[in-house]
Amino acid sequence: MKVRILILCVISLSLSFTACTPDTTQLAAGSLETVTAQARTLEAFNNLTSSPTIQPTDTNLPTLASTATTNPYLLNDEFNNPNSGWSTFGDTSSGEVGYGNGSYRLAFYQLGFFNSSYSLGTYDDFIVETRVCTSATTPGIGAGLTLRASDYKWYLFWVYPSSHEYTFLKGISDPVTGSYQATDLLPRTSSDVIQPINSGDKLCFSIKAAAHGDAFDFWVAGDDGTYQYLASAHDSELAAGHLGPSADAPKSVFSPAPVEALFDWIKVYPYSN
């Protein structure tokens, strides 16, 4: 594991902190950036709109061999270069996003927010992997990926290592009214597959996600570094978009602050059967 220190840097596709509630909440003027990831309050998380998902049968589970190619990488970043194009924004009053000592860091000083950073390029069908270490604080931080993201729509996949839970959702922000709606595609669920490495004051794990057509498949790796299948979901609304690191702040009071997610690297390569 790499130990990281906070240092920040900016790109044009930046995401801002904004507290939101589903459907009827009006965002303050100027709260939507050209590319914006809305921050959600506890109420927004507790009022997700459920929609059906499709879970594969045991005989039809996606496998790494059937979904992965190794070359060429569409994106391969170890976050050692602060000019590689990821967002930098925020402050110590709410949260910070940016590069730090060879990692990409998302930190929270307040509860109830989430933040994401977008890749410069867009992708439709792909496989993405990342390794992340989070604060071991309880209540815990969620860390993972945003997928097929655009200015006002995105998918979010988070793993909560301290509670061994995960979730996958779709967020849509109305640029006219400023309202935000989150649809729960995989409800927050615990899984014995989530077994992070306990390294000092950090919990470390790796995520693999495959997006192909309307299908999304997720794996997680912990102690032994071997990916274990976690879950699948289906949604056809967002066919392509940006991707990148994402983190979800605790939804109740936490101490000490900040809590953080430190991403070691991210790799993207083409999806292939």
Secondary structure, DSSP 8 states (H G I E B T S, - for coil): -----------SS-----EE-BTT----TT---SS---EE-HHHHHT-EE-------GGG---HHHHB--SS-SEEE-S--TTSS---EEETTTEEEEEETTEEEEEESSSS-EEE---SS-BSSEEEEEEEEEE--SS--EEEEEEEE-SSEEEEEEEETTTTEEEEEEEEE-TTT--EEEEEEEEEEE-TT---EEETTEEEEEEEEEEETTEEEEEEE-TT---EEEEEEE--S--SBEEEEEEE--SS--SSS-EEEEEEEEEEEEB--
